[in-house]
Amino acid sequence: MGMNLEHSSLRSPAWSIPMLQRPALSTRPSLRQITRPSPRQNHLLAALPAADYERLVPHLELTPMELGWALGESGSPQGYVYFPTNSIVSLLYVLEDGSSAEIAVVGNEGVVGFALFMGGETTLSRAVVQSAGHGYRLRAGLMKTEFGQGGDLQCLLLRYTQALITQMAQTAVCNRHHALEQQLCRWLLLSLDRLPSNELTMTQELIAHNLGVRREGVTEAAGKLQAAGLIHYGRGKITVLDRPKLEARVSECYPVVKREYGRLLPRMATA
């Protein structure tokens, strides 16, 4: 069965999404965004001790994160770090010819902009919203000041960074050694872990760009999963129907990442 997903309106040569302006706070929310936003919907912020959390809250800015919005470009200074709540951000490595591949995803378990508090200031990856929603942003200078004070915030961010590095490493291994169907299962599960439902709004073209493969390959792999009753797709939406069977098909890379997040961040519920 062929995959019948609508192509994204964000198509451009060599997967080059322009930096979008920050959307206005009055942007009409989707059904997933009706729940009253709270910084505690981000698991890193929720895991902070009360004193650290209360110190940061006045400086956290609620930010709509629309599909395709570039939060950071390769080699460019970062003015903010972002804590997604019900959105997902894809970290992409972009080659000289404009082609790209996803190296990690960040959702409500983490923060976008680790280079700021790790001392590197910039990174070679590009951060692009792959699932729209909301998040909170914090000015770069304030984040570096808070991190420099040490304590629980610094420890939590360092542990998160180690977990993120594990995800990057396993993504590289999975892309090199495992079948495309297993890569797609891993990608779906990682995305679901960061969303409040079992449905993703995603085009086959965007999935192919994220995985660094041809769209036809994604069509074939997704068709097999649908034929087996694991997912349903159509009109740009993917619904996972049988997560246990999806986990049974995935490679070892997904559980390795999930266990590492659980080991390093035991107070957090998601991987």
N, C-alpha and C positions, 0 to 999 in steps of 0.2 A: 504493500500500500504506500503511495507517495505521501510525502509530508505536505500538508496544506496550510502552512503558516503564512501570515501576511508579512511582506517584507517591511523592514523598519523604514520610517521616513527619514532616518538619520544617515542613509546611505551616502557615501562620498568616496572618492577615489582613495584606494589604499587604506581604508579604515581610518580616515583623518577627521575626527570630530572636533569642530572648533570650540574654543573656550566660550562657554555661555555666561551671560551675566547672571548674577545671583537673582533667583526668582523672588518676586514680591511675596510678602507673608500672606497676602490676601488670595494667593493662588487657590483655586477651588480644590479641596482634598478629594482623594478617591475613597472608596468604601473602606480600604485598609487603613486610612489615615483618620477616620472619624474619632477613634479613641483619643481622649485628651492627652496630648503629648506631655511627657515627663522625662527629665534627664535620667531617672532611674530605669527607664526602658532600655538604656544602654548598660550592659552587664558590668563593664569596667567601672563606670561611674557608680553603679549600685553597690559594687563591692568595696568602695572606699569607706574608711571609718567616718563616722558622722561629722567629726570636726573638719576633715579634709573636704568632704562633700559640701558642707555648708559654706566653706570658704570659696569653693569654685562656683557654686550655683549662681551668684549674682553676675558672674562674668560669662556664663554660657548663653549663647545666642541661638534661639530656635531657627532652623534653616530648612526651607523646603529643598529637597534634593530631587531634581527632575532627571528623567532618563536622558543620558548622553551628556550631562553636565560634567565638564572636566574640573575636578577639584585641584589638580596639580599637574604640571607638565614636567617632562624629563629635563633635569638640569636647572629648572627655574626656582627661585626662592619661594618659600611657602609662607604665606601670611597668617595661616590658621592651621590648627589641627581639627579634625572632624570626628565626632562620636555619633555614628549612625544609630537610629532607634528602630525604624521599620523599613529601612532602605538597605541596599547592598551596593558596595563599591568594588569595582574590578581594578586590580593593579596589573597594568599591562606593560610588557617590554616591547618597545617599538624599534624595528630595524631601520637602516638607512633608506631602504626602498619603500618604507611606509607600512609594510606588513607588521603584524603584531601577534602576540600570544599572551594569554593571561598567566600570571605567575602566582596570584593569590586572590582571594576574595575577603572582604572585610564587611561585617554587618554589625548587629547589635552586641556582638561579643568583643568588639575592639575599637580601634582608633586608626584614622587615616592621617599619616604625617609623622611616622616614627623617626624619620631622619632628623627632625627638629630637636627632639630631646636626646637622641643618640649622639649629637654633635656634628653630624655630617651636613646639616643645613639643607642640602638638596639630595635628590635621588635620581637614578636613571630610569625609574618606572613612571608611568602615567596613571593617574587615578581618575576613573570615569564611572559615573553612576550607571549601574546596569539594571537596577530595580528601583523604581521611584518610591519616594516616601519622605521621611523627615530625618533630621539629625540635629545635633548641637555643635556649634563651633566655638573654639577658644583661641584667642589671639596668641600668636607664636611666642611673643616675648613673655607673656604670662605663663605659658606652658613651660618654657625653659627655666623661668625663675622657680616655679613650683617643683620641677624635677630636680633642680640643683639643691633644694633644701633637704633632699634625702627622705627618709621615712617610708611610710606605707605606700604613698603614691608612686615614688620612684621604684620600689620593689615590685609593685603590681605591673607597672609599665615595662619593666625589664623582663618579667616573666611572660607577659603577653608577647613581647618582641621575640623571645625564644620560641614560643609556640608558633608565631607567624613564620619564622625562619624554617621551622619544621614543615609547615604547609608548603612553603616555596620549594623546599628540597623534594618533598614527596610528589609535588606537581611535576617537577622535572623528570623524576624517575618514572612516574606513570605515563607521561607523554612519550617517553623513549621506549618503554618495555611492555606496555599493556595495550590491548586492542581498543579501538575507538569506542566500542560499546561500553567497555569498562570505564573509559575516561568520561563518557557522558554520564554514566551512573554516578561516578564520584562527584562530578560537577553538580548534578541535580541534588544529591544529598547534602553537599556543602551549602548550596543555596537554600535548601529547605531548612537547614539548621538555623538559618539567620532570618527566617520569615515566620509570621504568625499563622500561616495557613499552608495547605499542601498544594497551592497553585502558584505558578510563576507566569508572569507576562514576559515573553521572550520570543524573538523571531529566530528562525533557523540560521539566518545570515549572521546574527549577533552571536549565537552559540558557536558557529564555525569560526568567527574571528577570535573569540575568547579561547577556543581550544587550538587555534592555529592550524585548522584543517580545512578541506574543501567542504562546501555546503552539501554536496551530494553525499558525502560520507556521513554527515549528521542526519540527513534524510533517511538513509538506509539504517543507521543504528537506532534512531528513534522509531522507525517503522517496526523493527524487531521487538522493541520494548512494548510498543502498543499492541502488536499482535499477540504478545504473551500476557496481556492484561495488566501490565505494570503501570502504564501511564495512558493518559488520553491527551491528544493534542489537536488543536484546530484554532484558526483565526488568531494566531499569535499567543495562545495560552497553552501551558502544559500543566496538567493535573496529575499528581502522583496518586495512583489508585491502590497500590500494594507496596508499601515501604519495606516490609520485611523481605519480600522477594527481590526488591531492588538492591537491598543491602547484601543479599546472598549472591548477587551477580557482580558486585563491585570488586575491584582488586583490593589487596591488602593496604593500599595507600590511604584509603579513607579511614579505616579503623585506627591506623597508626596515628594519623593526625588527630582524630577524636580523643584517643587515649592521652595524647600529649597535652592537649588543651585541658583535659580533666585533671591530669597530674599537676600541671603548673598553675592552674587556676581553679582550684577545687571548689571555691565558693560560687563559681559561675556555672549555669546550667547547660550552656550550649557549647558546641565545638565550632 
